[in-house]
Amino acid sequence: MATFTFKEIIVFIYQYSIIALIVIGLIVGIYFCGKQLSKKYNVARWYFWSTYIFTLPIIGAPLVLFASLFMDHVKHDDLVPIAWLIINSYSLWFILGFIISIKLYSKIPPYFSILPSVCSWIMAGLSIWCGLYLVDY
C-alpha cells in the first residue's frame, strides 16, 4: 500500500480542483452568456436548453488542449502549429452554433434555427479530424 506525503496530497487536490474549475467555468460561462442572449432575443426555455445541450462537448476542451500539446513523433513537423490551431478550434464551433441558433430563433422556425447547433457537431468533428490528418499520425 502506497503512502502519500502531505505535499503530494495537496498537489493532487490542487491539480484536480483547477481542472474542475476550468471545465465548470466553460459550461457556466456559456450558460450565463446564453441566458442573456435568450432574454434579448425572446427565446423559449425549451429551445434554450436544447441548444445548450449541444454545447456540452466543450467539457472536453481542456483535455483536448492538454493532449494536443504532445503532438510529437509526427510525419510532417512543419504542419504541427497549424494542426494544433485547427484541433483546438473545435470548441469554438460549438459556441458559434449556440449563438447563431439563439439569434435565429425569432427569425425562422425553431426546427430550422437549431440547424447551426447540429452543424457545429459536424464542424467540430471535421476540425479534429483535419488537424490529425495534417500531422498524419
PyMOL commands that place a pseudoatom at each C-alpha (Angstrom):
pseudoatom trace, name=CA, resn=MET, resi=1, chain=A, elem=C, hetatm=0, pos=[0.000, 0.000, 0.000]
pseudoatom trace, name=CA, resn=ALA, resi=2, chain=A, elem=C, hetatm=0, pos=[1.451, 3.305, -1.081]
pseudoatom trace, name=CA, resn=THR, resi=3, chain=A, elem=C, hetatm=0, pos=[1.621, 6.171, 1.339]
pseudoatom trace, name=CA, resn=PHE, resi=4, chain=A, elem=C, hetatm=0, pos=[1.473, 9.750, 0.202]
pseudoatom trace, name=CA, resn=THR, resi=5, chain=A, elem=C, hetatm=0, pos=[3.118, 12.733, 1.793]
pseudoatom trace, name=CA, resn=PHE, resi=6, chain=A, elem=C, hetatm=0, pos=[1.137, 15.773, 2.766]
pseudoatom trace, name=CA, resn=LYS, resi=7, chain=A, elem=C, hetatm=0, pos=[2.704, 17.741, -0.095]
pseudoatom trace, name=CA, resn=GLU, resi=8, chain=A, elem=C, hetatm=0, pos=[1.674, 15.098, -2.676]
pseudoatom trace, name=CA, resn=ILE, resi=9, chain=A, elem=C, hetatm=0, pos=[-1.900, 15.130, -1.389]
pseudoatom trace, name=CA, resn=ILE, resi=10, chain=A, elem=C, hetatm=0, pos=[-2.096, 18.934, -1.571]
pseudoatom trace, name=CA, resn=VAL, resi=11, chain=A, elem=C, hetatm=0, pos=[-0.657, 18.993, -5.114]
pseudoatom trace, name=CA, resn=PHE, resi=12, chain=A, elem=C, hetatm=0, pos=[-3.129, 16.283, -6.174]
pseudoatom trace, name=CA, resn=ILE, resi=13, chain=A, elem=C, hetatm=0, pos=[-6.113, 18.198, -4.745]
pseudoatom trace, name=CA, resn=TYR, resi=14, chain=A, elem=C, hetatm=0, pos=[-4.867, 21.467, -6.269]
pseudoatom trace, name=CA, resn=GLN, resi=15, chain=A, elem=C, hetatm=0, pos=[-4.434, 19.967, -9.737]
pseudoatom trace, name=CA, resn=TYR, resi=16, chain=A, elem=C, hetatm=0, pos=[-7.854, 18.378, -9.859]
pseudoatom trace, name=CA, resn=SER, resi=17, chain=A, elem=C, hetatm=0, pos=[-9.612, 21.414, -8.403]
pseudoatom trace, name=CA, resn=ILE, resi=18, chain=A, elem=C, hetatm=0, pos=[-8.043, 23.633, -11.095]
pseudoatom trace, name=CA, resn=ILE, resi=19, chain=A, elem=C, hetatm=0, pos=[-9.143, 21.198, -13.804]
pseudoatom trace, name=CA, resn=ALA, resi=20, chain=A, elem=C, hetatm=0, pos=[-12.671, 21.142, -12.376]
pseudoatom trace, name=CA, resn=LEU, resi=21, chain=A, elem=C, hetatm=0, pos=[-12.809, 24.948, -12.242]
pseudoatom trace, name=CA, resn=ILE, resi=22, chain=A, elem=C, hetatm=0, pos=[-11.702, 25.242, -15.867]
pseudoatom trace, name=CA, resn=VAL, resi=23, chain=A, elem=C, hetatm=0, pos=[-14.285, 22.732, -17.071]
pseudoatom trace, name=CA, resn=ILE, resi=24, chain=A, elem=C, hetatm=0, pos=[-17.129, 24.089, -14.952]
pseudoatom trace, name=CA, resn=GLY, resi=25, chain=A, elem=C, hetatm=0, pos=[-16.113, 27.646, -15.828]
pseudoatom trace, name=CA, resn=LEU, resi=26, chain=A, elem=C, hetatm=0, pos=[-16.639, 26.971, -19.523]
pseudoatom trace, name=CA, resn=ILE, resi=27, chain=A, elem=C, hetatm=0, pos=[-20.089, 25.491, -19.005]
pseudoatom trace, name=CA, resn=VAL, resi=28, chain=A, elem=C, hetatm=0, pos=[-21.213, 28.184, -16.561]
pseudoatom trace, name=CA, resn=GLY, resi=29, chain=A, elem=C, hetatm=0, pos=[-19.880, 30.953, -18.816]
pseudoatom trace, name=CA, resn=ILE, resi=30, chain=A, elem=C, hetatm=0, pos=[-21.799, 29.625, -21.803]
pseudoatom trace, name=CA, resn=TYR, resi=31, chain=A, elem=C, hetatm=0, pos=[-24.914, 29.257, -19.650]
pseudoatom trace, name=CA, resn=PHE, resi=32, chain=A, elem=C, hetatm=0, pos=[-24.902, 32.869, -18.450]
pseudoatom trace, name=CA, resn=CYS, resi=33, chain=A, elem=C, hetatm=0, pos=[-23.996, 34.239, -21.878]
pseudoatom trace, name=CA, resn=GLY, resi=34, chain=A, elem=C, hetatm=0, pos=[-26.815, 32.164, -23.362]
pseudoatom trace, name=CA, resn=LYS, resi=35, chain=A, elem=C, hetatm=0, pos=[-29.289, 33.342, -20.724]
pseudoatom trace, name=CA, resn=GLN, resi=36, chain=A, elem=C, hetatm=0, pos=[-28.573, 36.958, -21.623]
pseudoatom trace, name=CA, resn=LEU, resi=37, chain=A, elem=C, hetatm=0, pos=[-28.958, 36.187, -25.323]
pseudoatom trace, name=CA, resn=SER, resi=38, chain=A, elem=C, hetatm=0, pos=[-32.188, 34.273, -24.724]
pseudoatom trace, name=CA, resn=LYS, resi=39, chain=A, elem=C, hetatm=0, pos=[-33.677, 37.251, -22.883]
pseudoatom trace, name=CA, resn=LYS, resi=40, chain=A, elem=C, hetatm=0, pos=[-32.534, 39.636, -25.597]
pseudoatom trace, name=CA, resn=TYR, resi=41, chain=A, elem=C, hetatm=0, pos=[-33.966, 37.537, -28.443]
pseudoatom trace, name=CA, resn=ASN, resi=42, chain=A, elem=C, hetatm=0, pos=[-37.026, 36.265, -26.508]
pseudoatom trace, name=CA, resn=VAL, resi=43, chain=A, elem=C, hetatm=0, pos=[-36.137, 32.575, -26.780]
pseudoatom trace, name=CA, resn=ALA, resi=44, chain=A, elem=C, hetatm=0, pos=[-38.343, 29.859, -25.276]
pseudoatom trace, name=CA, resn=ARG, resi=45, chain=A, elem=C, hetatm=0, pos=[-36.935, 27.931, -22.326]
pseudoatom trace, name=CA, resn=TRP, resi=46, chain=A, elem=C, hetatm=0, pos=[-37.144, 24.538, -24.054]
pseudoatom trace, name=CA, resn=TYR, resi=47, chain=A, elem=C, hetatm=0, pos=[-35.251, 25.910, -27.041]
pseudoatom trace, name=CA, resn=PHE, resi=48, chain=A, elem=C, hetatm=0, pos=[-32.528, 27.403, -24.862]
pseudoatom trace, name=CA, resn=TRP, resi=49, chain=A, elem=C, hetatm=0, pos=[-31.954, 24.087, -23.105]
pseudoatom trace, name=CA, resn=SER, resi=50, chain=A, elem=C, hetatm=0, pos=[-31.998, 22.083, -26.328]
pseudoatom trace, name=CA, resn=THR, resi=51, chain=A, elem=C, hetatm=0, pos=[-29.330, 24.307, -27.880]
pseudoatom trace, name=CA, resn=TYR, resi=52, chain=A, elem=C, hetatm=0, pos=[-27.384, 24.399, -24.612]
pseudoatom trace, name=CA, resn=ILE, resi=53, chain=A, elem=C, hetatm=0, pos=[-27.146, 20.600, -24.602]
pseudoatom trace, name=CA, resn=PHE, resi=54, chain=A, elem=C, hetatm=0, pos=[-25.433, 20.783, -27.992]
pseudoatom trace, name=CA, resn=THR, resi=55, chain=A, elem=C, hetatm=0, pos=[-22.596, 22.819, -26.408]
pseudoatom trace, name=CA, resn=LEU, resi=56, chain=A, elem=C, hetatm=0, pos=[-21.778, 20.313, -23.655]
pseudoatom trace, name=CA, resn=PRO, resi=57, chain=A, elem=C, hetatm=0, pos=[-18.867, 18.688, -25.549]
pseudoatom trace, name=CA, resn=ILE, resi=58, chain=A, elem=C, hetatm=0, pos=[-16.933, 21.814, -24.617]
pseudoatom trace, name=CA, resn=ILE, resi=59, chain=A, elem=C, hetatm=0, pos=[-16.265, 19.977, -21.366]
pseudoatom trace, name=CA, resn=GLY, resi=60, chain=A, elem=C, hetatm=0, pos=[-13.514, 18.141, -23.231]
pseudoatom trace, name=CA, resn=ALA, resi=61, chain=A, elem=C, hetatm=0, pos=[-11.741, 21.328, -24.373]
pseudoatom trace, name=CA, resn=PRO, resi=62, chain=A, elem=C, hetatm=0, pos=[-9.107, 21.341, -21.580]
pseudoatom trace, name=CA, resn=LEU, resi=63, chain=A, elem=C, hetatm=0, pos=[-8.379, 17.668, -22.221]
pseudoatom trace, name=CA, resn=VAL, resi=64, chain=A, elem=C, hetatm=0, pos=[-8.028, 18.233, -25.972]
pseudoatom trace, name=CA, resn=LEU, resi=65, chain=A, elem=C, hetatm=0, pos=[-5.779, 21.233, -25.343]
pseudoatom trace, name=CA, resn=PHE, resi=66, chain=A, elem=C, hetatm=0, pos=[-3.574, 19.218, -22.998]
pseudoatom trace, name=CA, resn=ALA, resi=67, chain=A, elem=C, hetatm=0, pos=[-3.401, 16.231, -25.361]
pseudoatom trace, name=CA, resn=SER, resi=68, chain=A, elem=C, hetatm=0, pos=[-2.603, 18.416, -28.352]
pseudoatom trace, name=CA, resn=LEU, resi=69, chain=A, elem=C, hetatm=0, pos=[0.470, 19.785, -26.583]
pseudoatom trace, name=CA, resn=PHE, resi=70, chain=A, elem=C, hetatm=0, pos=[2.136, 16.407, -27.043]
pseudoatom trace, name=CA, resn=MET, resi=71, chain=A, elem=C, hetatm=0, pos=[1.974, 16.151, -30.822]
pseudoatom trace, name=CA, resn=ASP, resi=72, chain=A, elem=C, hetatm=0, pos=[5.447, 14.827, -31.298]
pseudoatom trace, name=CA, resn=HIS, resi=73, chain=A, elem=C, hetatm=0, pos=[6.714, 11.962, -33.464]
pseudoatom trace, name=CA, resn=VAL, resi=74, chain=A, elem=C, hetatm=0, pos=[4.680, 13.190, -36.407]
pseudoatom trace, name=CA, resn=LYS, resi=75, chain=A, elem=C, hetatm=0, pos=[5.472, 12.814, -40.091]
pseudoatom trace, name=CA, resn=HIS, resi=76, chain=A, elem=C, hetatm=0, pos=[5.067, 16.499, -41.007]
pseudoatom trace, name=CA, resn=ASP, resi=77, chain=A, elem=C, hetatm=0, pos=[6.745, 18.684, -38.399]
pseudoatom trace, name=CA, resn=ASP, resi=78, chain=A, elem=C, hetatm=0, pos=[6.117, 21.924, -40.258]
pseudoatom trace, name=CA, resn=LEU, resi=79, chain=A, elem=C, hetatm=0, pos=[2.331, 21.442, -40.092]
pseudoatom trace, name=CA, resn=VAL, resi=80, chain=A, elem=C, hetatm=0, pos=[2.128, 20.879, -36.325]
pseudoatom trace, name=CA, resn=PRO, resi=81, chain=A, elem=C, hetatm=0, pos=[1.303, 24.532, -35.384]
pseudoatom trace, name=CA, resn=ILE, resi=82, chain=A, elem=C, hetatm=0, pos=[-1.466, 24.696, -37.979]
pseudoatom trace, name=CA, resn=ALA, resi=83, chain=A, elem=C, hetatm=0, pos=[-2.832, 21.327, -36.865]
pseudoatom trace, name=CA, resn=TRP, resi=84, chain=A, elem=C, hetatm=0, pos=[-2.691, 22.478, -33.236]
pseudoatom trace, name=CA, resn=LEU, resi=85, chain=A, elem=C, hetatm=0, pos=[-4.792, 25.560, -34.057]
pseudoatom trace, name=CA, resn=ILE, resi=86, chain=A, elem=C, hetatm=0, pos=[-7.307, 23.547, -36.073]
pseudoatom trace, name=CA, resn=ILE, resi=87, chain=A, elem=C, hetatm=0, pos=[-7.695, 20.875, -33.386]
pseudoatom trace, name=CA, resn=ASN, resi=88, chain=A, elem=C, hetatm=0, pos=[-8.140, 23.397, -30.587]
pseudoatom trace, name=CA, resn=SER, resi=89, chain=A, elem=C, hetatm=0, pos=[-10.675, 25.429, -32.551]
pseudoatom trace, name=CA, resn=TYR, resi=90, chain=A, elem=C, hetatm=0, pos=[-13.228, 22.645, -32.208]
pseudoatom trace, name=CA, resn=SER, resi=91, chain=A, elem=C, hetatm=0, pos=[-14.819, 24.215, -29.134]
pseudoatom trace, name=CA, resn=LEU, resi=92, chain=A, elem=C, hetatm=0, pos=[-15.374, 27.492, -30.985]
pseudoatom trace, name=CA, resn=TRP, resi=93, chain=A, elem=C, hetatm=0, pos=[-17.707, 25.685, -33.399]
pseudoatom trace, name=CA, resn=PHE, resi=94, chain=A, elem=C, hetatm=0, pos=[-19.993, 24.711, -30.505]
pseudoatom trace, name=CA, resn=ILE, resi=95, chain=A, elem=C, hetatm=0, pos=[-20.076, 28.260, -29.196]
pseudoatom trace, name=CA, resn=LEU, resi=96, chain=A, elem=C, hetatm=0, pos=[-20.784, 29.710, -32.651]
pseudoatom trace, name=CA, resn=GLY, resi=97, chain=A, elem=C, hetatm=0, pos=[-23.533, 27.163, -33.292]
pseudoatom trace, name=CA, resn=PHE, resi=98, chain=A, elem=C, hetatm=0, pos=[-25.146, 28.018, -29.952]
pseudoatom trace, name=CA, resn=ILE, resi=99, chain=A, elem=C, hetatm=0, pos=[-25.054, 31.788, -30.513]
pseudoatom trace, name=CA, resn=ILE, resi=100, chain=A, elem=C, hetatm=0, pos=[-26.281, 31.584, -34.108]
pseudoatom trace, name=CA, resn=SER, resi=101, chain=A, elem=C, hetatm=0, pos=[-29.129, 29.244, -33.131]
pseudoatom trace, name=CA, resn=ILE, resi=102, chain=A, elem=C, hetatm=0, pos=[-30.269, 31.594, -30.376]
pseudoatom trace, name=CA, resn=LYS, resi=103, chain=A, elem=C, hetatm=0, pos=[-30.164, 34.601, -32.724]
pseudoatom trace, name=CA, resn=LEU, resi=104, chain=A, elem=C, hetatm=0, pos=[-32.089, 32.781, -35.464]
pseudoatom trace, name=CA, resn=TYR, resi=105, chain=A, elem=C, hetatm=0, pos=[-34.892, 31.600, -33.146]
pseudoatom trace, name=CA, resn=SER, resi=106, chain=A, elem=C, hetatm=0, pos=[-37.138, 34.609, -33.670]
pseudoatom trace, name=CA, resn=LYS, resi=107, chain=A, elem=C, hetatm=0, pos=[-36.398, 34.933, -37.392]
pseudoatom trace, name=CA, resn=ILE, resi=108, chain=A, elem=C, hetatm=0, pos=[-37.080, 31.419, -38.716]
pseudoatom trace, name=CA, resn=PRO, resi=109, chain=A, elem=C, hetatm=0, pos=[-38.959, 28.356, -37.400]
pseudoatom trace, name=CA, resn=PRO, resi=110, chain=A, elem=C, hetatm=0, pos=[-37.287, 26.567, -34.455]
pseudoatom trace, name=CA, resn=TYR, resi=111, chain=A, elem=C, hetatm=0, pos=[-36.718, 23.331, -36.351]
pseudoatom trace, name=CA, resn=PHE, resi=112, chain=A, elem=C, hetatm=0, pos=[-34.598, 25.244, -38.878]
pseudoatom trace, name=CA, resn=SER, resi=113, chain=A, elem=C, hetatm=0, pos=[-32.929, 27.579, -36.406]
pseudoatom trace, name=CA, resn=ILE, resi=114, chain=A, elem=C, hetatm=0, pos=[-31.473, 24.651, -34.453]
pseudoatom trace, name=CA, resn=LEU, resi=115, chain=A, elem=C, hetatm=0, pos=[-29.501, 23.545, -37.521]
pseudoatom trace, name=CA, resn=PRO, resi=116, chain=A, elem=C, hetatm=0, pos=[-26.417, 25.664, -36.650]
pseudoatom trace, name=CA, resn=SER, resi=117, chain=A, elem=C, hetatm=0, pos=[-26.164, 23.781, -33.348]
pseudoatom trace, name=CA, resn=VAL, resi=118, chain=A, elem=C, hetatm=0, pos=[-26.403, 20.459, -35.175]
pseudoatom trace, name=CA, resn=CYS, resi=119, chain=A, elem=C, hetatm=0, pos=[-23.895, 21.566, -37.806]
pseudoatom trace, name=CA, resn=SER, resi=120, chain=A, elem=C, hetatm=0, pos=[-21.496, 22.631, -35.065]
pseudoatom trace, name=CA, resn=TRP, resi=121, chain=A, elem=C, hetatm=0, pos=[-21.046, 18.951, -34.173]
pseudoatom trace, name=CA, resn=ILE, resi=122, chain=A, elem=C, hetatm=0, pos=[-20.109, 18.168, -37.757]
pseudoatom trace, name=CA, resn=MET, resi=123, chain=A, elem=C, hetatm=0, pos=[-17.699, 21.103, -37.994]
pseudoatom trace, name=CA, resn=ALA, resi=124, chain=A, elem=C, hetatm=0, pos=[-16.084, 20.256, -34.644]
pseudoatom trace, name=CA, resn=GLY, resi=125, chain=A, elem=C, hetatm=0, pos=[-15.554, 16.661, -35.715]
pseudoatom trace, name=CA, resn=LEU, resi=126, chain=A, elem=C, hetatm=0, pos=[-14.100, 17.826, -39.009]
pseudoatom trace, name=CA, resn=SER, resi=127, chain=A, elem=C, hetatm=0, pos=[-11.728, 20.223, -37.292]
pseudoatom trace, name=CA, resn=ILE, resi=128, chain=A, elem=C, hetatm=0, pos=[-10.327, 17.470, -35.079]
pseudoatom trace, name=CA, resn=TRP, resi=129, chain=A, elem=C, hetatm=0, pos=[-10.106, 15.037, -37.999]
pseudoatom trace, name=CA, resn=CYS, resi=130, chain=A, elem=C, hetatm=0, pos=[-8.441, 17.599, -40.293]
pseudoatom trace, name=CA, resn=GLY, resi=131, chain=A, elem=C, hetatm=0, pos=[-5.943, 18.565, -37.615]
pseudoatom trace, name=CA, resn=LEU, resi=132, chain=A, elem=C, hetatm=0, pos=[-4.966, 14.957, -37.043]
pseudoatom trace, name=CA, resn=TYR, resi=133, chain=A, elem=C, hetatm=0, pos=[-4.866, 14.344, -40.782]
pseudoatom trace, name=CA, resn=LEU, resi=134, chain=A, elem=C, hetatm=0, pos=[-2.368, 17.198, -41.206]
pseudoatom trace, name=CA, resn=VAL, resi=135, chain=A, elem=C, hetatm=0, pos=[0.109, 15.690, -38.792]
pseudoatom trace, name=CA, resn=ASP, resi=136, chain=A, elem=C, hetatm=0, pos=[-0.612, 12.200, -40.201]
pseudoatom trace, name=CA, resn=TYR, resi=137, chain=A, elem=C, hetatm=0, pos=[-0.212, 10.060, -37.099]
for i in range(1, 137): cmd.bond("trace and resi %d" % i, "trace and resi %d" % (i + 1))
show_as sticks, trace
zoom trace
